[in-house]
Amino acid sequence: MFRVLQGVAPERAAAAAERLFFTPPHTRLSPELATVLERGKPFSIVAAGRRVSAWSWGDGPAVYLMHGWGSRGARLGSFVAPLVCAGYRVVTHDAPGHGASDPGTSSLPEFARALRALVERVGPVHGVIAHSMGASATALAMAHGLPVPRAVFLAPAANPAAFVDQFVAALGLSATTRRRLQQRSERRLAFRWADLDVPTLAREFAAPLLVIHDREDRVVPWADGAAIAAAWPGAEMMTTTGLGHRDVVRAPHVLARALAFITGRTTHPTTQVAALNEIAVLERELFEREQRCAAMLRL
C-alpha cells in the first residue's frame, strides 16, 4: 500500500507513515502486574493537554518508574515492594498514548514532558528507574531542566530516532517519504531528531547513573547502553546475560543492584531483603509454571 501511495500521493503517504510509526501498540497487563496497580493509589495529571494515568505507593522520597515504548507503568512493578519497604514513595504512570492514559500517538518528547508534569504534581525526584525508551526520555527531561539526583537505566536506547530506519525498511518507504515523515514529526513535536541522541546529552550530566543492559538484548542492542555509560561522566555499567530486553526489569540480581544504587546502600535492610526474597519466589513459581506448560504442549 505504501509503495503505491507514496508514488501517487507522497504527502499522504508521509502522513500515514508518521501516524503509524508514532502509534504505540496496546499492551495488556498480566494478572500479577494488574494486582500491583490495584494496591497503588491512582490519580491523573494533564500533560500537554492529555490525561495521563498514574499511581503511587508508600511515603517518603519519591522514586519514579518509567516504562518503555508500547509498555505500561506497571511493567516495573517488581521494584514497588522493595522500595516501599525501604521507606520510599514509588510513582509510575502510563505514558501518553499508552495503557490507561488518553489514547493516540506518542513520542520520546511526549514521554519526557509527561515525566516533568508528573514531578511538578508529586514533588522532587529522589531517583528514577527507567526501562528502554523510558530511560531515553528521562535523559531528555534532564537535559531540559528536570533535577534527577540519581538514575538507573535498564536497556536504554542511545538514539531512538534510529528505529525509524527499521520501520522504513519494513514498509519499503522511499528516501523522500522518510524525509517528509521526519519533517512532519519535527514540526509537530517541536524537536529535531538530532537533538534526541542520548550519548550527546549525557556528556553534560553529573548525576550518578547505573546502566544495566543484557548482552542478548534483541530489541535495543547492548552497545546502546554501553555508549550511554561511556559518555555519561562517572556512570557505572552492569552487563547481564540471558535476560534479553524484557526480563531485565524483574531479575532478582538486577533488582538488588538497582535498589542498592538508588538507596545508596551497599546492603539492604531486613525488610528489603524479605521483599527481594518474595520476588525470587515469584520468579521461581513463574519459571516452574512455564516449564509445566511447555511439558504439556510437548505431550
HURAZI-V592292 format. One record per residue. N is the residue number from 0. RES is the residue in one small letter. PSI is psi in degrees with one decimal (* if undefined). D_CENTER is the distance of its C-alpha to the mean C-alpha in Angstrom with 2 decimals. Layout:
n=N res=RES psi=PSI d_center=D_CENTER
n=N res=RES psi=PSI d_center=D_CENTER
//
This chain:
n=0 res=m psi=-45.4 d_center=31.74
n=1 res=f psi=-36.7 d_center=29.86
n=2 res=r psi=-38.1 d_center=32.47
n=3 res=v psi=-47.1 d_center=35.19
n=4 res=l psi=-41.4 d_center=33.54
n=5 res=q psi=-16.7 d_center=32.71
n=6 res=g psi=-34.0 d_center=36.37
n=7 res=v psi=-25.5 d_center=37.90
n=8 res=a psi=74.5 d_center=35.40
n=9 res=p psi=-35.9 d_center=32.98
n=10 res=e psi=-38.1 d_center=31.53
n=11 res=r psi=-37.2 d_center=30.89
n=12 res=a psi=-43.3 d_center=29.25
n=13 res=a psi=-39.3 d_center=26.90
n=14 res=a psi=-43.2 d_center=26.13
n=15 res=a psi=-40.6 d_center=25.45
n=16 res=a psi=-40.6 d_center=23.27
n=17 res=e psi=-45.8 d_center=21.22
n=18 res=r psi=-40.9 d_center=20.72
n=19 res=l psi=-43.8 d_center=19.88
n=20 res=f psi=-38.2 d_center=17.31
n=21 res=f psi=8.3 d_center=15.48
n=22 res=t psi=114.8 d_center=15.78
n=23 res=p psi=152.6 d_center=12.83
n=24 res=p psi=154.7 d_center=14.17
n=25 res=h psi=132.9 d_center=15.01
n=26 res=t psi=128.7 d_center=13.65
n=27 res=r psi=145.6 d_center=16.02
n=28 res=l psi=142.3 d_center=15.48
n=29 res=s psi=158.8 d_center=17.48
n=30 res=p psi=-37.7 d_center=20.35
n=31 res=e psi=-44.8 d_center=18.99
n=32 res=l psi=-32.4 d_center=15.70
n=33 res=a psi=-36.8 d_center=17.85
n=34 res=t psi=-37.6 d_center=20.11
n=35 res=v psi=-45.4 d_center=17.53
n=36 res=l psi=-37.6 d_center=17.02
n=37 res=e psi=-28.1 d_center=20.82
n=38 res=r psi=-7.8 d_center=21.37
n=39 res=g psi=171.0 d_center=19.37
n=40 res=k psi=112.5 d_center=20.86
n=41 res=p psi=147.4 d_center=19.66
n=42 res=f psi=177.9 d_center=19.95
n=43 res=s psi=156.8 d_center=18.91
n=44 res=i psi=172.9 d_center=18.71
n=45 res=v psi=123.7 d_center=19.50
n=46 res=a psi=117.2 d_center=17.45
n=47 res=a psi=40.8 d_center=19.47
n=48 res=g psi=5.3 d_center=21.66
n=49 res=r psi=140.6 d_center=19.18
n=50 res=r psi=132.8 d_center=18.77
n=51 res=v psi=123.2 d_center=15.44
n=52 res=s psi=137.7 d_center=15.60
n=53 res=a psi=164.7 d_center=14.66
n=54 res=w psi=153.9 d_center=15.88
n=55 res=s psi=156.2 d_center=17.14
n=56 res=w psi=141.7 d_center=19.00
n=57 res=g psi=-174.2 d_center=21.66
n=58 res=d psi=160.5 d_center=23.11
n=59 res=g psi=-166.9 d_center=23.01
n=60 res=p psi=141.7 d_center=20.79
n=61 res=a psi=128.1 d_center=17.38
n=62 res=v psi=124.1 d_center=14.21
n=63 res=y psi=135.3 d_center=11.08
n=64 res=l psi=128.0 d_center=8.08
n=65 res=m psi=120.5 d_center=4.76
n=66 res=h psi=173.6 d_center=3.11
n=67 res=g psi=-171.8 d_center=2.77
n=68 res=w psi=132.9 d_center=6.41
n=69 res=g psi=16.2 d_center=9.09
n=70 res=s psi=-161.4 d_center=7.65
n=71 res=r psi=159.5 d_center=8.64
n=72 res=g psi=-31.7 d_center=8.51
n=73 res=a psi=-8.7 d_center=10.87
n=74 res=r psi=-27.8 d_center=8.84
n=75 res=l psi=28.4 d_center=8.86
n=76 res=g psi=-22.9 d_center=12.42
n=77 res=s psi=-19.7 d_center=14.15
n=78 res=f psi=-14.8 d_center=13.64
n=79 res=v psi=-57.6 d_center=15.44
n=80 res=a psi=-47.3 d_center=19.00
n=81 res=p psi=-38.7 d_center=19.28
n=82 res=l psi=-41.6 d_center=18.04
n=83 res=v psi=-43.3 d_center=20.35
n=84 res=c psi=-30.8 d_center=23.12
n=85 res=a psi=0.0 d_center=22.76
n=86 res=g psi=23.7 d_center=23.38
n=87 res=y psi=154.9 d_center=20.11
n=88 res=r psi=130.5 d_center=18.85
n=89 res=v psi=132.5 d_center=15.37
n=90 res=v psi=132.9 d_center=13.62
n=91 res=t psi=170.8 d_center=10.76
n=92 res=h psi=163.7 d_center=10.74
n=93 res=d psi=122.0 d_center=10.20
n=94 res=a psi=161.2 d_center=9.35
n=95 res=p psi=134.3 d_center=12.57
n=96 res=g psi=1.9 d_center=13.77
n=97 res=h psi=148.1 d_center=11.73
n=98 res=g psi=-124.6 d_center=13.35
n=99 res=a psi=-1.6 d_center=16.00
n=100 res=s psi=170.7 d_center=15.47
n=101 res=d psi=135.2 d_center=17.90
n=102 res=p psi=172.1 d_center=17.71
n=103 res=g psi=-162.0 d_center=17.94
n=104 res=t psi=167.2 d_center=16.22
n=105 res=s psi=175.8 d_center=13.01
n=106 res=s psi=168.1 d_center=11.84
n=107 res=l psi=-48.0 d_center=10.05
n=108 res=p psi=-35.8 d_center=12.89
n=109 res=e psi=-34.0 d_center=12.62
n=110 res=f psi=-48.7 d_center=9.04
n=111 res=a psi=-42.1 d_center=10.72
n=112 res=r psi=-38.3 d_center=13.86
n=113 res=a psi=-40.2 d_center=12.60
n=114 res=l psi=-43.7 d_center=11.27
n=115 res=r psi=-40.1 d_center=14.71
n=116 res=a psi=-37.6 d_center=16.51
n=117 res=l psi=-43.0 d_center=15.11
n=118 res=v psi=-37.7 d_center=16.28
n=119 res=e psi=-34.5 d_center=19.55
n=120 res=r psi=-44.9 d_center=20.10
n=121 res=v psi=-46.4 d_center=19.26
n=122 res=g psi=178.6 d_center=20.25
n=123 res=p psi=152.8 d_center=19.61
n=124 res=v psi=129.6 d_center=16.66
n=125 res=h psi=-42.5 d_center=17.63
n=126 res=g psi=164.0 d_center=14.34
n=127 res=v psi=134.3 d_center=10.55
n=128 res=i psi=118.4 d_center=8.53
n=129 res=a psi=143.8 d_center=4.92
n=130 res=h psi=135.8 d_center=3.40
n=131 res=s psi=-123.5 d_center=4.35
n=132 res=m psi=-22.0 d_center=4.58
n=133 res=g psi=-33.3 d_center=2.80
n=134 res=a psi=-43.2 d_center=5.38
n=135 res=s psi=-41.1 d_center=7.67
n=136 res=a psi=-35.6 d_center=7.82
n=137 res=t psi=-43.8 d_center=8.66
n=138 res=a psi=-40.6 d_center=11.24
n=139 res=l psi=-41.8 d_center=12.56
n=140 res=a psi=-39.1 d_center=13.07
n=141 res=m psi=-40.2 d_center=14.83
n=142 res=a psi=-24.1 d_center=16.90
n=143 res=h psi=23.8 d_center=18.05
n=144 res=g psi=0.6 d_center=19.27
n=145 res=l psi=119.8 d_center=16.77
n=146 res=p psi=119.9 d_center=18.14
n=147 res=v psi=105.6 d_center=15.74
n=148 res=p psi=-33.4 d_center=18.16
n=149 res=r psi=153.1 d_center=15.95
n=150 res=a psi=149.8 d_center=12.42
n=151 res=v psi=122.1 d_center=10.89
n=152 res=f psi=121.1 d_center=8.47
n=153 res=l psi=117.9 d_center=7.90
n=154 res=a psi=54.0 d_center=8.61
n=155 res=p psi=146.7 d_center=7.76
n=156 res=a psi=126.6 d_center=9.32
n=157 res=a psi=-40.0 d_center=12.51
n=158 res=n psi=85.6 d_center=13.66
n=159 res=p psi=-27.3 d_center=11.71
n=160 res=a psi=-21.1 d_center=15.17
n=161 res=a psi=-21.8 d_center=16.55
n=162 res=f psi=-16.7 d_center=15.17
n=163 res=v psi=-35.7 d_center=17.85
n=164 res=d psi=-39.3 d_center=20.48
n=165 res=q psi=-40.8 d_center=19.55
n=166 res=f psi=-45.4 d_center=19.63
n=167 res=v psi=-43.4 d_center=22.92
n=168 res=a psi=-40.1 d_center=24.47
n=169 res=a psi=-35.2 d_center=23.66
n=170 res=l psi=-5.5 d_center=25.36
n=171 res=g psi=36.7 d_center=28.10
n=172 res=l psi=147.2 d_center=27.59
n=173 res=s psi=166.1 d_center=29.98
n=174 res=a psi=-34.5 d_center=29.35
n=175 res=t psi=-43.2 d_center=30.71
n=176 res=t psi=-40.3 d_center=28.33
n=177 res=r psi=-43.6 d_center=25.35
n=178 res=r psi=-41.9 d_center=26.78
n=179 res=r psi=-40.5 d_center=27.38
n=180 res=l psi=-46.8 d_center=23.83
n=181 res=q psi=-45.6 d_center=22.56
n=182 res=q psi=-41.6 d_center=25.24
n=183 res=r psi=-46.3 d_center=24.58
n=184 res=s psi=-36.0 d_center=20.85
n=185 res=e psi=-38.3 d_center=21.65
n=186 res=r psi=-45.6 d_center=24.33
n=187 res=r psi=-41.3 d_center=22.34
n=188 res=l psi=-8.9 d_center=19.32
n=189 res=a psi=41.3 d_center=21.62
n=190 res=f psi=137.8 d_center=19.57
n=191 res=r psi=140.5 d_center=20.75
n=192 res=w psi=-33.6 d_center=18.60
n=193 res=a psi=-20.3 d_center=20.18
n=194 res=d psi=4.3 d_center=18.67
n=195 res=l psi=11.3 d_center=15.03
n=196 res=d psi=113.9 d_center=15.74
n=197 res=v psi=-44.5 d_center=13.77
n=198 res=p psi=-35.2 d_center=16.68
n=199 res=t psi=-43.9 d_center=19.05
n=200 res=l psi=-38.8 d_center=17.31
n=201 res=a psi=-27.5 d_center=16.99
n=202 res=r psi=-20.5 d_center=20.76
n=203 res=e psi=-0.8 d_center=21.34
n=204 res=f psi=150.6 d_center=19.29
n=205 res=a psi=-10.9 d_center=21.09
n=206 res=a psi=144.1 d_center=18.72
n=207 res=p psi=137.1 d_center=18.36
n=208 res=l psi=137.2 d_center=15.29
n=209 res=l psi=122.9 d_center=14.66
n=210 res=v psi=127.8 d_center=12.89
n=211 res=i psi=121.8 d_center=12.80
n=212 res=h psi=142.0 d_center=12.95
n=213 res=d psi=139.0 d_center=15.09
n=214 res=r psi=-28.8 d_center=18.11
n=215 res=e psi=20.8 d_center=18.01
n=216 res=d psi=116.8 d_center=14.55
n=217 res=r psi=-2.9 d_center=15.73
n=218 res=v psi=-52.9 d_center=12.63
n=219 res=v psi=114.5 d_center=11.61
n=220 res=p psi=147.3 d_center=14.82
n=221 res=w psi=-33.4 d_center=15.43
n=222 res=a psi=-28.3 d_center=17.21
n=223 res=d psi=-48.3 d_center=14.16
n=224 res=g psi=-40.0 d_center=13.16
n=225 res=a psi=-38.3 d_center=16.91
n=226 res=a psi=-39.8 d_center=17.43
n=227 res=i psi=-45.3 d_center=15.04
n=228 res=a psi=-37.5 d_center=16.72
n=229 res=a psi=-34.2 d_center=20.08
n=230 res=a psi=-25.7 d_center=19.75
n=231 res=w psi=115.6 d_center=18.45
n=232 res=p psi=124.1 d_center=21.70
n=233 res=g psi=5.7 d_center=22.01
n=234 res=a psi=149.8 d_center=18.60
n=235 res=e psi=149.5 d_center=18.73
n=236 res=m psi=128.5 d_center=17.56
n=237 res=m psi=124.3 d_center=17.48
n=238 res=t psi=131.4 d_center=17.89
n=239 res=t psi=169.8 d_center=17.91
n=240 res=t psi=134.5 d_center=19.70
n=241 res=g psi=2.1 d_center=19.61
n=242 res=l psi=-21.7 d_center=16.15
n=243 res=g psi=-154.4 d_center=14.63
n=244 res=h psi=-33.6 d_center=10.99
n=245 res=r psi=-41.0 d_center=10.54
n=246 res=d psi=-11.2 d_center=13.10
n=247 res=v psi=-19.2 d_center=11.86
n=248 res=v psi=-4.5 d_center=9.96
n=249 res=r psi=2.0 d_center=13.45
n=250 res=a psi=131.9 d_center=16.14
n=251 res=p psi=-41.6 d_center=18.57
n=252 res=h psi=-27.5 d_center=19.19
n=253 res=v psi=-44.1 d_center=15.55
n=254 res=l psi=-45.1 d_center=15.43
n=255 res=a psi=-44.7 d_center=18.76
n=256 res=r psi=-43.1 d_center=17.96
n=257 res=a psi=-43.0 d_center=14.80
n=258 res=l psi=-40.2 d_center=16.87
n=259 res=a psi=-38.0 d_center=19.84
n=260 res=f psi=-44.4 d_center=18.07
n=261 res=i psi=-41.4 d_center=16.69
n=262 res=t psi=-17.0 d_center=20.09
n=263 res=g psi=18.8 d_center=22.12
n=264 res=r psi=140.5 d_center=24.15
n=265 res=t psi=-23.8 d_center=25.37
n=266 res=t psi=155.6 d_center=26.32
n=267 res=h psi=145.0 d_center=25.06
n=268 res=p psi=164.7 d_center=27.43
n=269 res=t psi=-42.8 d_center=29.04
n=270 res=t psi=-36.2 d_center=26.99
n=271 res=q psi=-38.7 d_center=23.72
n=272 res=v psi=-40.4 d_center=25.27
n=273 res=a psi=-42.1 d_center=26.36
n=274 res=a psi=-41.0 d_center=22.90
n=275 res=l psi=-36.5 d_center=21.68
n=276 res=n psi=-38.9 d_center=24.76
n=277 res=e psi=-40.1 d_center=23.91
n=278 res=i psi=-43.1 d_center=20.52
n=279 res=a psi=-39.7 d_center=22.52
n=280 res=v psi=-44.3 d_center=25.02
n=281 res=l psi=-42.4 d_center=22.49
n=282 res=e psi=-45.0 d_center=21.08
n=283 res=r psi=-41.8 d_center=24.73
n=284 res=e psi=-42.6 d_center=25.64
n=285 res=l psi=-41.1 d_center=22.91
n=286 res=f psi=-45.7 d_center=23.97
n=287 res=e psi=-35.7 d_center=27.61
n=288 res=r psi=-42.1 d_center=27.04
n=289 res=e psi=-39.4 d_center=25.50
n=290 res=q psi=-40.3 d_center=28.50
n=291 res=r psi=-42.0 d_center=30.93
n=292 res=c psi=-42.3 d_center=29.53
n=293 res=a psi=-39.8 d_center=29.78
n=294 res=a psi=-41.1 d_center=33.33
n=295 res=m psi=-39.1 d_center=34.33
n=296 res=l psi=-38.2 d_center=33.14
n=297 res=r psi=-32.7 d_center=35.21
n=298 res=l psi=* d_center=38.19
//
